[in-house]
């Protein structure tokens, strides 16, 4: 945050919770849940730049932190993150 402030640039934090993991676990087992979460993580990593931070928080939450995100890229980032 300090770097973004010094550079007078934008800082975007997006958070997303993945729904229905309990149902997926009950129907297909824990390995299906882990596989699905890995797929989500791979998709998110493909949507963000190498300089951005994408992390899994807890069992079913993901967050992404993008520094220097221009206003037009903010819309595409949020679109990718929340689809």
C-alpha positions in Angstrom: 0.0 0.0 0.0 2.9 2.3 0.8 4.4 1.8 -2.7 1.0 2.6 -4.4 0.7 5.7 -2.2 4.3 6.9 -3.0 3.7 6.3 -6.8 0.3 7.9 -6.6 -1.1 4.8 -8.3 -4.2 2.7 -7.8 -4.5 -0.3 -5.5 -7.4 -2.8 -6.1 -8.3 -5.5 -3.6 -10.9 -8.1 -4.7 -12.3 -10.8 -2.5 -14.5 -13.8 -3.5 -16.1 -16.7 -1.6 -16.7 -19.9 -3.5 -20.2 -21.2 -2.8 -21.6 -24.8 -2.4 -18.5 -26.5 -1.4 -20.3 -28.5 1.3 -22.7 -29.9 -1.3 -19.8 -30.7 -3.6 -18.0 -32.5 -0.8 -21.1 -34.5 0.2 -21.8 -35.6 -3.3 -18.3 -36.2 -4.7 -15.9 -36.2 -1.8 -13.1 -33.9 -0.5 -10.8 -34.5 -3.5 -13.5 -33.0 -5.8 -13.5 -29.9 -3.6 -9.7 -29.6 -3.8 -9.7 -30.2 -7.5 -12.3 -27.5 -8.0 -10.4 -25.0 -5.8 -7.3 -25.6 -7.8 -9.2 -25.0 -11.0 -10.5 -21.6 -9.6 -6.9 -20.7 -8.5 -5.5 -21.5 -12.0 -8.2 -19.4 -13.7 -7.6 -16.5 -11.4 -3.8 -16.6 -11.9 -4.5 -16.5 -15.6 -6.6 -13.3 -15.3 -4.1 -11.3 -13.3 -0.6 -10.0 -14.0 2.6 -11.6 -12.6 3.0 -8.5 -10.4 -0.4 -8.9 -8.8 -1.0 -11.1 -5.8 -3.6 -13.9 -5.8 -4.2 -15.9 -2.7 -6.5 -18.5 -1.2 -7.8 -17.4 2.2 -9.3 -20.1 4.3 -11.2 -23.0 2.8 -13.4 -21.2 0.3 -12.2 -17.6 -0.2 -9.8 -16.1 -2.7 -8.4 -12.6 -2.8 -6.4 -10.6 -5.4 -4.4 -7.5 -4.9 -3.5 -5.4 -8.0 -1.2 -2.4 -7.9 -1.2 0.1 -10.8 -4.5 -1.2 -12.2 -5.8 1.4 -14.7 -9.5 2.1 -14.6 -10.2 0.1 -17.8 -8.3 -2.9 -16.5 -10.2 -2.7 -13.2 -13.4 -3.4 -15.0 -11.9 -6.4 -16.8 -10.3 -7.7 -13.5 -13.6 -7.5 -11.6 -15.4 -9.2 -14.5 -12.9 -12.1 -14.5 -12.9 -12.3 -10.7 -16.7 -12.4 -10.2 -17.9 -14.6 -13.1 
